[in-house]
Amino acid sequence: MNHVFEHTGLADTHTDLMRNIVSMRVSQDLFDDLSDNPADRDAAIALELATKPRLFVSPQPVIQRPFEEAAWNEAIRYPFTHWMRSRFSDGSFGVWYGADSVETSVHETVHHWRKGLLADAGFNRPGIRLERKLYRVRCDAALVDLRPAIAHEAALLDPADYSLTHQIGTKLHREGHPGLVSRSARCDGEIYAILNPKVLSSPRQACLLTYMTTENGGVRVEREPGATWMHID
């Protein structure tokens, strides 16, 4: 692994990254099955807001907090509190992934949806739908730049074997680095693996997408319902 770092540098990053998450195009009332009385549902919402931990503090909490905290939790917080195995984590710590563009984020998330969840559940058939929400999230950090090392170590972009990248992610996490930037293994784009949520800020909704599996095993991507925007074989 040490030879990889002989070819890395630092990328002083001050830009918006695309965060692509599972979401619904039309929000649902999570408490509507508790009671037909709107006052009861309002009381349940008030109780939730009063008792759940607040990891985000708005500079103008009376006006902004309910909206900004919701966006922060959805766009930034989740992977740091729900650890899972990924390209740069063995599952013992959280990693937040962003992309340089909407297109890169689609290629990455379609791959993991199709090869992971759908395959594991045996649902690889036409007509399966998934709705997504994309955020722009500001990143301000000096990130370890793996892109120069790719020419010297092809395993950095291995489509399935994460042995090397797990070692790299574990080292950077242990040493307290904020994150890294590398090329996508799924397309001609760049991905960002962030280890410290403090370098992320200002989440803003960018767009909504729908993924649908097709007859030939591909995935159709819609930005507007019913209109194909991208197709991934």
C-alpha positions as a Markdown table, in Angstrom:
| # | Residue | x | y | z |
|---|---|---|---|---|
| 1 | Met | 0.0 | 0.0 | 0.0 |
| 2 | Asn | 2.8 | 2.4 | 0.8 |
| 3 | His | 3.8 | 2.6 | -2.9 |
| 4 | Val | 0.4 | 4.1 | -3.6 |
| 5 | Phe | 1.1 | 7.1 | -1.4 |
| 6 | Glu | 4.4 | 7.8 | -3.3 |
| 7 | His | 2.3 | 9.0 | -6.2 |
| 8 | Thr | -0.5 | 10.9 | -4.3 |
| 9 | Gly | -0.8 | 14.6 | -3.6 |
| 10 | Leu | -3.3 | 17.0 | -2.0 |
| 11 | Ala | -6.3 | 18.4 | -3.7 |
| 12 | Asp | -7.3 | 21.7 | -2.1 |
| 13 | Thr | -11.0 | 21.3 | -2.7 |
| 14 | His | -13.6 | 24.1 | -2.5 |
| 15 | Thr | -16.5 | 23.1 | -4.5 |
| 16 | Asp | -20.0 | 21.6 | -4.6 |
| 17 | Leu | -20.2 | 17.8 | -4.7 |
| 18 | Met | -23.3 | 15.8 | -5.8 |
| 19 | Arg | -24.8 | 13.5 | -3.2 |
| 20 | Asn | -27.3 | 10.9 | -4.6 |
| 21 | Ile | -29.6 | 9.2 | -2.1 |
| 22 | Val | -32.7 | 7.1 | -2.0 |
| 23 | Ser | -35.8 | 9.3 | -1.6 |
| 24 | Met | -39.4 | 9.8 | -2.7 |
| 25 | Arg | -40.6 | 12.3 | -5.3 |
| 26 | Val | -43.7 | 12.9 | -3.1 |
| 27 | Ser | -43.2 | 13.0 | 0.6 |
| 28 | Gln | -45.3 | 11.0 | 3.0 |
| 29 | Asp | -46.8 | 11.7 | 6.4 |
| 30 | Leu | -45.1 | 9.2 | 8.7 |
| 31 | Phe | -47.7 | 9.6 | 11.4 |
| 32 | Asp | -50.9 | 9.5 | 9.3 |
| 33 | Asp | -51.6 | 5.9 | 10.4 |
| 34 | Leu | -51.6 | 6.8 | 14.1 |
| 35 | Ser | -54.8 | 8.8 | 14.1 |
| 36 | Asp | -57.4 | 10.5 | 11.9 |
| 37 | Asn | -57.1 | 13.7 | 14.0 |
| 38 | Pro | -54.6 | 16.2 | 12.6 |
| 39 | Ala | -54.0 | 17.5 | 16.2 |
| 40 | Asp | -52.7 | 14.0 | 17.2 |
| 41 | Arg | -50.3 | 13.9 | 14.3 |
| 42 | Asp | -49.1 | 17.4 | 15.1 |
| 43 | Ala | -48.4 | 16.3 | 18.7 |
| 44 | Ala | -46.4 | 13.3 | 17.4 |
| 45 | Ile | -44.3 | 15.5 | 15.2 |
| 46 | Ala | -43.7 | 17.9 | 18.1 |
| 47 | Leu | -42.6 | 15.0 | 20.3 |
| 48 | Glu | -40.2 | 13.8 | 17.7 |
| 49 | Leu | -38.6 | 17.2 | 17.3 |
| 50 | Ala | -38.3 | 17.6 | 21.0 |
| 51 | Thr | -36.7 | 14.3 | 21.8 |
| 52 | Lys | -34.4 | 13.4 | 18.8 |
| 53 | Pro | -30.7 | 14.4 | 19.1 |
| 54 | Arg | -29.8 | 17.6 | 17.2 |
| 55 | Leu | -26.4 | 17.2 | 15.5 |
| 56 | Phe | -26.9 | 20.3 | 13.4 |
| 57 | Val | -27.2 | 23.8 | 14.8 |
| 58 | Ser | -28.4 | 26.6 | 12.5 |
| 59 | Pro | -27.0 | 30.2 | 13.0 |
| 60 | Gln | -30.6 | 31.3 | 13.0 |
| 61 | Pro | -32.4 | 28.4 | 14.7 |
| 62 | Val | -35.8 | 29.9 | 15.2 |
| 63 | Ile | -36.3 | 30.5 | 11.4 |
| 64 | Gln | -34.0 | 27.9 | 9.8 |
| 65 | Arg | -33.4 | 25.0 | 12.1 |
| 66 | Pro | -36.3 | 22.6 | 11.2 |
| 67 | Phe | -35.5 | 22.9 | 7.4 |
| 68 | Glu | -31.7 | 23.1 | 7.5 |
| 69 | Glu | -31.4 | 20.3 | 10.0 |
| 70 | Ala | -33.6 | 18.0 | 7.9 |
| 71 | Ala | -31.5 | 18.7 | 4.8 |
| 72 | Trp | -28.2 | 18.2 | 6.8 |
| 73 | Asn | -29.4 | 14.9 | 8.3 |
| 74 | Glu | -30.5 | 13.6 | 4.9 |
| 75 | Ala | -27.7 | 14.8 | 2.7 |
| 76 | Ile | -24.7 | 14.6 | 5.1 |
| 77 | Arg | -25.2 | 12.9 | 8.5 |
| 78 | Tyr | -26.6 | 9.4 | 7.5 |
| 79 | Pro | -23.4 | 7.6 | 6.4 |
| 80 | Phe | -21.5 | 8.8 | 9.5 |
| 81 | Thr | -24.1 | 7.2 | 11.8 |
| 82 | His | -25.0 | 4.1 | 9.7 |
| 83 | Trp | -21.6 | 2.5 | 8.9 |
| 84 | Met | -21.4 | 0.0 | 6.0 |
| 85 | Arg | -18.9 | -1.7 | 3.8 |
| 86 | Ser | -18.0 | 0.3 | 0.7 |
| 87 | Arg | -15.0 | 0.9 | -1.6 |
| 88 | Phe | -13.0 | 2.8 | 1.1 |
| 89 | Ser | -14.5 | 1.3 | 4.3 |
| 90 | Asp | -14.5 | -2.2 | 5.7 |
| 91 | Gly | -17.6 | -1.3 | 7.7 |
| 92 | Ser | -15.8 | -0.2 | 10.9 |
| 93 | Phe | -16.3 | 3.5 | 10.1 |
| 94 | Gly | -18.5 | 5.8 | 8.0 |
| 95 | Val | -17.7 | 7.3 | 4.6 |
| 96 | Trp | -19.7 | 9.9 | 2.8 |
| 97 | Tyr | -19.5 | 9.6 | -1.0 |
| 98 | Gly | -20.0 | 12.5 | -3.4 |
| 99 | Ala | -19.4 | 12.9 | -7.1 |
| 100 | Asp | -18.2 | 15.6 | -9.5 |
| 101 | Ser | -21.4 | 15.5 | -11.5 |
| 102 | Val | -25.0 | 14.2 | -11.6 |
| 103 | Glu | -24.0 | 11.7 | -14.3 |
| 104 | Thr | -21.1 | 10.3 | -12.3 |
| 105 | Ser | -23.4 | 9.9 | -9.3 |
| 106 | Val | -25.9 | 8.0 | -11.5 |
| 107 | His | -23.4 | 5.6 | -12.8 |
| 108 | Glu | -22.1 | 4.8 | -9.3 |
| 109 | Thr | -25.5 | 4.4 | -7.7 |
| 110 | Val | -27.0 | 2.4 | -10.5 |
| 111 | His | -24.1 | -0.1 | -10.3 |
| 112 | His | -24.6 | -0.6 | -6.5 |
| 113 | Trp | -28.4 | -0.8 | -6.8 |
| 114 | Arg | -28.3 | -3.3 | -9.7 |
| 115 | Lys | -25.3 | -5.4 | -8.7 |
| 116 | Gly | -26.0 | -5.2 | -4.9 |
| 117 | Leu | -29.5 | -4.8 | -3.6 |
| 118 | Leu | -31.4 | -6.1 | -6.6 |
| 119 | Ala | -29.1 | -9.1 | -7.2 |
| 120 | Asp | -29.1 | -10.0 | -3.5 |
| 121 | Ala | -32.9 | -9.9 | -3.3 |
| 122 | Gly | -33.4 | -11.7 | -6.6 |
| 123 | Phe | -35.3 | -8.8 | -8.1 |
| 124 | Asn | -33.3 | -8.4 | -11.4 |
| 125 | Arg | -36.3 | -8.1 | -13.6 |
| 126 | Pro | -37.9 | -5.4 | -15.7 |
| 127 | Gly | -40.0 | -2.7 | -14.2 |
| 128 | Ile | -38.4 | -2.3 | -10.8 |
| 129 | Arg | -38.5 | 1.4 | -9.8 |
| 130 | Leu | -36.3 | 3.4 | -7.4 |
| 131 | Glu | -36.7 | 7.1 | -6.7 |
| 132 | Arg | -33.6 | 9.3 | -5.8 |
| 133 | Lys | -32.9 | 12.8 | -4.6 |
| 134 | Leu | -29.7 | 14.7 | -5.5 |
| 135 | Tyr | -28.1 | 17.3 | -3.3 |
| 136 | Arg | -25.3 | 19.8 | -3.9 |
| 137 | Val | -23.1 | 19.8 | -0.9 |
| 138 | Arg | -20.2 | 22.2 | -0.3 |
| 139 | Cys | -16.8 | 20.6 | 0.5 |
| 140 | Asp | -13.9 | 22.6 | 1.8 |
| 141 | Ala | -10.9 | 20.5 | 2.6 |
| 142 | Ala | -7.4 | 19.4 | 1.6 |
| 143 | Leu | -8.1 | 15.9 | 0.3 |
| 144 | Val | -5.7 | 13.1 | -0.4 |
| 145 | Asp | -5.5 | 12.9 | -4.2 |
| 146 | Leu | -5.3 | 9.3 | -5.5 |
| 147 | Arg | -5.8 | 10.2 | -9.1 |
| 148 | Pro | -2.0 | 10.4 | -9.9 |
| 149 | Ala | -1.5 | 6.9 | -8.4 |
| 150 | Ile | -4.0 | 5.2 | -10.6 |
| 151 | Ala | -1.5 | 4.9 | -13.4 |
| 152 | His | 0.8 | 3.0 | -11.0 |
| 153 | Glu | -1.8 | 0.8 | -9.3 |
| 154 | Ala | -4.8 | -0.5 | -11.3 |
| 155 | Ala | -6.3 | -2.0 | -8.1 |
| 156 | Leu | -7.5 | 1.5 | -7.1 |
| 157 | Leu | -10.2 | 1.1 | -9.8 |
| 158 | Asp | -10.9 | -2.6 | -9.4 |
| 159 | Pro | -14.6 | -3.1 | -10.1 |
| 160 | Ala | -15.1 | -5.7 | -7.3 |
| 161 | Asp | -12.0 | -6.2 | -5.2 |
| 162 | Tyr | -11.8 | -3.5 | -2.5 |
| 163 | Ser | -8.8 | -5.0 | -0.6 |
| 164 | Leu | -6.4 | -2.2 | -1.4 |
| 165 | Thr | -8.9 | 0.6 | -1.1 |
| 166 | His | -10.1 | -0.7 | 2.3 |
| 167 | Gln | -6.5 | -0.5 | 3.5 |
| 168 | Ile | -6.2 | 3.1 | 2.2 |
| 169 | Gly | -9.5 | 4.2 | 3.7 |
| 170 | Thr | -8.6 | 2.6 | 7.1 |
| 171 | Lys | -5.2 | 4.4 | 7.1 |
| 172 | Leu | -6.7 | 7.8 | 6.3 |
| 173 | His | -9.4 | 7.4 | 8.8 |
| 174 | Arg | -7.0 | 6.3 | 11.6 |
| 175 | Glu | -4.7 | 9.2 | 10.9 |
| 176 | Gly | -7.5 | 11.8 | 10.9 |
| 177 | His | -7.5 | 12.9 | 7.2 |
| 178 | Pro | -10.7 | 14.6 | 6.0 |
| 179 | Gly | -11.1 | 12.4 | 2.9 |
| 180 | Leu | -9.9 | 11.7 | -0.6 |
| 181 | Val | -10.6 | 12.1 | -4.3 |
| 182 | Ser | -10.2 | 9.4 | -6.9 |
| 183 | Arg | -11.6 | 8.5 | -10.3 |
| 184 | Ser | -14.8 | 6.5 | -10.6 |
| 185 | Ala | -14.5 | 2.8 | -11.4 |
| 186 | Arg | -17.9 | 3.0 | -13.2 |
| 187 | Cys | -17.4 | 5.9 | -15.7 |
| 188 | Asp | -15.1 | 8.8 | -16.7 |
| 189 | Gly | -15.8 | 10.9 | -13.6 |
| 190 | Glu | -14.5 | 11.6 | -10.2 |
| 191 | Ile | -15.6 | 10.4 | -6.7 |
| 192 | Tyr | -15.0 | 11.9 | -3.3 |
| 193 | Ala | -14.8 | 9.8 | -0.1 |
| 194 | Ile | -15.2 | 12.1 | 2.9 |
| 195 | Leu | -14.3 | 10.9 | 6.4 |
| 196 | Asn | -15.0 | 14.0 | 8.4 |
| 197 | Pro | -18.5 | 15.6 | 8.2 |
| 198 | Lys | -17.1 | 19.0 | 9.4 |
| 199 | Val | -15.7 | 19.7 | 5.9 |
| 200 | Leu | -19.2 | 19.4 | 4.4 |
| 201 | Ser | -21.8 | 22.2 | 4.5 |
| 202 | Ser | -24.7 | 23.9 | 2.8 |
| 203 | Pro | -26.8 | 21.0 | 1.4 |
| 204 | Arg | -29.2 | 22.2 | -1.4 |
| 205 | Gln | -31.6 | 20.0 | -3.4 |
| 206 | Ala | -30.5 | 19.7 | -7.0 |
| 207 | Cys | -33.0 | 17.4 | -8.7 |
| 208 | Leu | -35.1 | 14.2 | -8.4 |
| 209 | Leu | -34.5 | 11.1 | -10.4 |
| 210 | Thr | -36.3 | 7.8 | -11.0 |
| 211 | Tyr | -34.4 | 4.6 | -12.0 |
| 212 | Met | -36.3 | 1.7 | -13.7 |
| 213 | Thr | -34.9 | -1.6 | -14.8 |
| 214 | Thr | -35.5 | -2.5 | -18.5 |
| 215 | Glu | -36.0 | -5.6 | -20.6 |
| 216 | Asn | -32.4 | -5.9 | -21.6 |
| 217 | Gly | -31.0 | -5.7 | -18.1 |
| 218 | Gly | -30.2 | -2.0 | -18.3 |
| 219 | Val | -31.6 | 0.9 | -16.2 |
| 220 | Arg | -33.6 | 3.9 | -17.6 |
| 221 | Val | -33.1 | 7.1 | -15.7 |
| 222 | Glu | -35.8 | 9.8 | -15.6 |
| 223 | Arg | -35.5 | 13.4 | -14.4 |
| 224 | Glu | -39.0 | 14.2 | -15.5 |
| 225 | Pro | -41.5 | 11.4 | -15.0 |
| 226 | Gly | -42.0 | 9.4 | -18.2 |
| 227 | Ala | -39.1 | 11.0 | -20.1 |
| 228 | Thr | -35.8 | 9.1 | -20.4 |
| 229 | Trp | -32.8 | 11.3 | -19.5 |
| 230 | Met | -30.1 | 8.6 | -19.4 |
| 231 | His | -29.8 | 4.9 | -20.1 |
| 232 | Ile | -27.2 | 2.6 | -18.6 |
| 233 | Asp | -26.7 | -0.8 | -20.1 |
